[in-house]
Amino acid sequence: MIPMTVSFFTKQSKNRVQGIRNAIIYGISIIIIYVGLGLIITAIFGIDSLNALSTNVWFNLVFFIILIVLQPLFLEHLKFVLPHSLLNKIDKQADRGGVVGIFFMALALAVVSFSCTGPIVGSLLGESARQGGIGPIIGMLGFSSAIALPFMLFALFPGWMNSLPKSGGWLNTVKVSLGFLELAFAFKFLSNADLVLQLHLLEREVFLAIWIAVFGAWAMYLFGKLSLPHDSPQAHISVGRLFIALFVTTFTIYLIPGLWGAPLKILSGYTPPMTYSESPDGVGYRNEIVNIDITKEKETESLHKGPLGLMAFHDYEAGMAYAKKINKPVLLDFTGHACANCRKMEENVWSNPEILKMLKNEIVLISLYGDDQRELSEEDVYISKISGDEVTTIGKKWREFQIERYDINSQPYYAILNTDGKDLVKPIGYTPDIAEYKAWLEEGIANFKDR
């Protein structure tokens, strides 16, 4: 499509400068169309609510179903097109000429290529919405720029088109490879739903086994040991395909130790956490990192074993009462079962020996899960001051608490409190830098001791 489109602009324009200008307008129109989709998603659901939406059970189940349904478009070489009546209407508008006509040519490209781009756009929107904020807008900006840039560059330098690779069987290899990737991401959405509901149907070992099977099959396909009906016969594999096959094989082998409790830090936030597995401490290993002696304290009835073996309160009042009794500061941890960045913080930052030592010995940890779907007791149900709706779940209660106190609804979010519940240092969000997080934690603990 690049040669046809660029040739159209260069031949139909009065001069080369006008052809280049029209091609650039065409590329910008592509970006506007896809970024507009991201804006619509953000406008409908709202910046703050996207984070809550990302942990919604139905949101994740719908995206899982969408990706599973669309996945055969890649693996089986099927085609799915939008109604021809819509295509014809857009095509007529493209004949109008001028900037408006060029815009509708870009829209026609987006619609015609839907069978190829639809599954990718769906995956991207789902993943970026899970990150919250303006993620869908940023995601669509990156995706559309990658599509638009070739049209603009080849219009500026038409001689480059002589170096374009010929279409052929390699394109089907690319398409099938995307199908394997999409299948892996589909189970990530299903895992999010399972984590939120705490059903333990897709625990860490099962999830990793599925990913090992998917990426293992992809590696076999790239090595030519597995073929699909529309693959072209090959006497050998190219050097590029060999390197990709080796990379996918290496990644598959990397996943295997995770079945026996390896942390797999590269994938923190994408795989279910160690606490959500058949062997939370690893096969044949007992974790001794406990920050509270649960055998001596009556108040620890509401404690739960959290990440890295740390004991955490899941109730704010119970945690504050215990902190006041033993006179220690509180690390208030706004988190979520399906929060990817929360897992990255726990597995990559909290696991640092110096930080883990502070968490174990010098603070009381209160972890409030904003996606906890358990129902509140009837006497605890109340009307939200923010939305006016009934607050009926534990997760909704803690989200409301976070918004009322800090005017923010994103996780992870951390605050260090004294025994009266007052902030000892400015709260922070996702902080992957170990030194920065350690300094923040030390400052809060020092302020508590100096009070």
Secondary structure, 3 states (H helix, E strand, C coil): CHHHHHHHHHHHCCCHHHHHHHHHHHHHHHHHHHHHHHHHHHHHHCHHHHHHHHCCHHHHHHHHHHHHHHCHHHHCCCCCCCCHHHHHHHHHHHCCCHHHHHHHHHHHHHHHCHHHHHHHHHHHHHHHHHHCCCHHHHHHHHHHHHHHHHHHHHHHCHHHHHHCCCCCHHHHHHHHHHHHHHHHHHHHHHHHHHHHHCCCCCCHHHHHHHHHHHHHHHHHHHCCCCCCCCCCCCCCCCHHHHHHHHHHHHHHHHHHHHHHCCCCHHHCCCCCCCCCCCCCCCCCCCCCCCCCCCCCCHHHHHEEECHHHCEEECCHHHHHHHHHHHCCCEEEEEECCCCHHHHHHHHHHCCCHHHHHHHHHCCEEEEEECCCCCECCHHHCEECCCCCCEECEHHHHHHHHHHHHHCCCCCCEEEEECCCCCECCCCECCCCCHHHHHHHHHHHHHHHHHC
